[in-house]
Amino acid sequence: MTKKLCISILALAFLFPSAVFPQGQQEEIEYRKFKLDRSACDTAILYRQTGKGMDIGVSAIATGKGAYFRKWKITDIKLHIGDERIKPDRSDKFYVREESFWRIPAAVLFAALGTQIPVSGSGLEQGIAKAGMAIGLGLLVWQAKGDIGGQRSVFHLDKALERKAFDGKSFAEIRFENEDEHLQETVKIGIAKPVFKPDNKELYADMSRVELTKLIDDLGARVKTLEDEQAPYKYGKDPEYDQLESEIENIQTQRGVAYKVWFEKEHPNQ
């Protein structure tokens, strides 16, 4: 399984508006990317400890190759815990500008999860918009307008379900399809008990804008190198693929955090 990417509530509050996450709650988030033959699926999972159990949020964007880039859509997100298939307590569509998504995909998916608290209607839309502005990408909108579509689903687990969820067999299932070509794909992400860790945001906070820009570019170049190394291997077949993907996902998360710090320094009054 890909190494989990851990960010405590301190790091998440750093990434998103402080009002989104009540003080004292613990959270962990991970970014994953699945590259299939005809399509790809970028995902993020957020674990949030609550007094009644645990919330699990899943955000996902599916894309195709070439002319089919925008033809794939997320159709369903479920959790499988033991013998139970758990439907989300809430699901919402969101949209992202293509250039923002390709620049730092982890930041986009983290922003979609940033408002996973139980709000509704215009309040949810305002929360999503606020998270998007805070991340500095202007990335989440509520009408497609030719942009890429994604889905965010939230599951509220009570104590009993939480105890069952981390048996080593539970997973999140994401389905997506290309209606024009009548094609469907499914990816599964194992649910592992989160280990809440302190963050190292001070490492980036002390860097200048020039240093951050160089870091973001260097990390991006490192991702490209790793993707080139990964190209000969196949998802689901070669262990080398998973090893390289783990490193790519970690680097993309670092880029997301570094970009947020850079944006705050570049636009201190925003």
C-alpha positions in Angstrom: 0.0 0.0 0.0 1.2 3.5 -0.7 2.8 5.2 2.2 0.2 7.5 3.9 0.7 11.2 3.9 0.0 12.6 7.3 -0.9 16.2 8.1 -2.2 17.1 11.5 -5.0 19.6 12.2 -2.3 22.3 12.5 -1.2 21.7 9.0 -4.7 21.6 7.6 -5.6 24.8 9.4 -2.6 26.2 7.7 -3.8 25.0 4.3 -7.4 26.2 4.7 -9.3 28.9 6.5 -9.1 28.5 10.3 -12.9 28.6 10.7 -13.3 25.4 8.7 -11.7 23.2 11.3 -12.7 23.5 15.0 -9.8 23.9 17.3 -8.5 20.7 19.0 -9.7 18.2 16.3 -7.2 15.9 14.8 -7.1 15.2 11.1 -5.0 13.3 8.6 -5.0 13.6 4.8 -3.5 11.6 2.0 -3.2 12.2 -1.8 -3.4 9.3 -4.3 -3.2 9.0 -8.0 -4.3 6.0 -10.1 -3.1 5.8 -13.7 -5.1 3.3 -15.8 -4.8 2.4 -19.4 -7.6 4.7 -20.6 -8.0 7.1 -17.7 -6.6 8.4 -14.4 -8.1 9.2 -11.1 -6.7 11.7 -8.6 -8.0 11.3 -5.1 -7.6 12.6 -1.5 -8.9 11.0 1.7 -9.4 13.0 4.9 -9.8 11.4 8.3 -11.3 13.6 11.0 -11.7 12.4 14.6 -15.0 13.5 16.2 -16.5 13.0 19.6 -19.0 10.5 18.1 -16.6 8.6 16.0 -14.8 9.6 12.8 -15.6 11.4 9.6 -14.0 10.2 6.4 -14.0 12.6 3.4 -13.1 11.5 -0.1 -12.5 13.8 -3.0 -11.8 12.6 -6.6 -11.3 13.8 -10.1 -11.3 11.4 -13.1 -9.7 12.3 -16.4 -9.1 10.6 -19.7 -6.3 10.6 -22.3 -6.1 12.9 -25.3 -9.5 13.8 -26.8 -11.2 12.0 -23.9 -9.7 14.2 -21.2 -13.0 15.8 -20.0 -15.2 12.8 -20.9 -14.7 10.9 -17.6 -16.9 11.7 -14.6 -17.0 10.4 -11.0 -20.3 8.5 -10.6 -20.1 6.9 -7.2 -18.0 6.9 -4.0 -18.7 4.3 -1.3 -16.9 2.8 1.7 -16.7 -0.9 2.2 -16.4 -1.8 5.9 -16.7 -5.4 6.8 -19.7 -6.8 4.9 -21.3 -3.4 4.7 -21.4 -0.9 1.8 -21.6 2.5 3.3 -23.2 5.3 1.3 -22.0 8.9 2.0 -23.9 11.2 4.3 -23.3 13.9 1.8 -21.9 14.2 -1.7 -21.2 17.4 -3.7 -20.0 18.1 -7.2 -17.2 20.7 -7.6 -15.3 21.9 -10.6 -11.7 23.0 -11.1 -9.9 25.0 -13.8 -7.6 22.8 -15.9 -4.5 24.9 -15.4 -4.9 24.8 -11.6 -5.4 21.1 -11.5 -2.3 20.3 -13.5 -0.2 22.7 -11.6 -0.7 21.2 -8.1 -3.3 18.5 -8.1 -3.0 17.7 -4.4 -3.8 21.3 -3.4 -7.0 21.1 -5.5 -8.2 17.9 -3.8 -7.3 19.1 -0.3 -9.3 22.3 -0.9 -12.3 20.3 -1.9 -12.1 18.4 1.4 -11.5 21.6 3.3 -15.2 22.3 3.8 -16.3 18.8 4.7 -18.0 20.0 7.9 -21.8 19.5 7.8 -23.2 22.7 6.2 -25.7 23.0 3.3 -26.9 25.1 0.4 -25.3 28.4 -0.2 -23.3 28.1 3.0 -21.5 25.1 1.5 -20.8 26.9 -1.7 -19.4 29.9 0.1 -17.2 27.6 2.2 -15.8 25.8 -0.9 -15.2 29.2 -2.6 -13.4 30.4 0.5 -11.2 27.4 0.7 -10.4 27.8 -3.0 -9.5 31.4 -2.6 -7.4 30.7 0.5 -5.3 28.0 -1.3 -4.5 30.8 -3.8 -5.5 29.0 -7.0 -9.0 30.4 -7.5 -9.7 26.7 -8.3 -13.2 25.6 -7.2 -16.3 26.8 -9.0 -19.9 25.7 -9.1 -20.7 25.7 -12.8 -18.7 23.6 -15.2 -18.0 26.1 -18.0 -15.8 23.6 -19.7 -13.7 22.9 -16.6 -13.0 19.5 -15.0 -15.6 18.0 -12.7 -15.0 16.2 -9.4 -16.9 14.8 -6.5 -16.5 15.2 -2.7 -18.3 12.7 -0.4 -18.4 12.7 3.4 -19.0 9.6 5.6 -19.9 10.0 9.3 -18.9 6.8 11.2 -20.2 6.1 14.7 -17.9 4.4 17.2 -19.0 0.9 16.2 -18.3 1.5 12.5 -15.0 3.2 13.4 -13.9 0.1 15.2 -14.7 -2.0 12.2 -13.2 0.3 9.6 -9.5 -0.4 10.4 -9.5 -4.2 10.1 -7.0 -4.1 7.2 -9.8 -5.1 4.7 -11.9 -1.9 4.5 -11.6 0.4 1.5 -13.0 3.3 -0.3 -14.4 2.5 -3.8 -14.5 5.2 -6.5 -16.3 4.6 -9.7 -16.1 6.7 -12.8 -17.3 6.4 -16.4 -17.1 7.8 -19.9 -20.7 7.9 -21.1 -19.8 8.6 -24.7 -17.7 5.4 -25.0 -19.8 3.3 -22.5 -16.7 2.7 -20.4 -16.4 2.3 -16.6 -13.5 2.0 -14.2 -13.2 1.4 -10.5 -10.4 2.2 -8.1 -10.1 1.1 -4.4 -8.2 2.8 -1.6 -7.4 0.8 1.5 -8.6 2.4 4.8 -5.8 2.4 7.4 -6.0 3.7 10.9 -4.7 7.3 10.9 -1.7 8.2 12.9 -2.0 11.9 13.8 1.4 13.6 13.6 2.7 17.1 14.1 3.5 19.1 11.0 6.6 20.9 9.9 5.1 24.0 8.3 7.7 26.2 10.0 10.2 24.8 7.5 8.4 26.5 4.7 7.2 29.5 6.7 10.8 30.7 7.2 11.6 30.6 3.5 11.5 33.6 1.2 9.3 33.9 -1.8 12.3 33.3 -4.1 13.3 30.2 -2.1 9.7 28.9 -2.2 9.4 29.4 -5.9 12.7 27.5 -6.5 11.5 24.7 -4.1 8.1 24.4 -6.0 9.9 24.2 -9.3 12.5 21.8 -8.0 9.8 19.5 -6.6 7.9 19.7 -9.9 11.0 18.7 -11.8 11.5 15.8 -9.4 7.9 14.6 -10.0 8.6 14.7 -13.8 11.7 12.6 -13.3 9.9 10.1 -11.2 7.0 9.9 -13.6 9.5 9.1 -16.4 11.1 6.4 -14.3 7.6 5.0 -13.6 6.5 4.9 -17.3 7.8 1.4 -18.1 5.8 -0.1 -15.1 2.2 -0.9 -14.9 -0.3 0.1 -12.1 -1.5 -3.0 -10.3 1.2 -5.3 -11.7 4.7 -4.0 -10.9 5.9 -3.3 -7.3 8.2 -0.6 -8.8 5.2 1.4 -9.8 3.8 1.6 -6.3 7.2 2.5 -4.8 7.7 5.4 -7.3 4.0 6.5 -6.9 4.5 6.7 -3.1 7.3 9.2 -3.6 5.4 11.2 -6.2 2.4 11.5 -3.9 4.6 12.7 -1.1 6.3 15.3 -3.3 3.0 16.6 -4.6 1.8 17.1 -1.1 4.9 19.1 -0.3 4.3 21.2 -3.3 0.8 21.9 -2.2 1.9 23.2 1.2 4.8 25.2 -0.3 2.5 26.8 -2.8 0.1 27.9 -0.1 3.0 29.5 1.9 4.3 31.3 -1.3 0.8 32.6 -2.1 0.3 34.0 1.4 3.7 35.8 1.2 2.9 37.1 -2.3 -0.6 38.3 -1.3 -0.4 39.1 2.4 -3.7 41.0 2.6 -5.8 38.3 0.8 
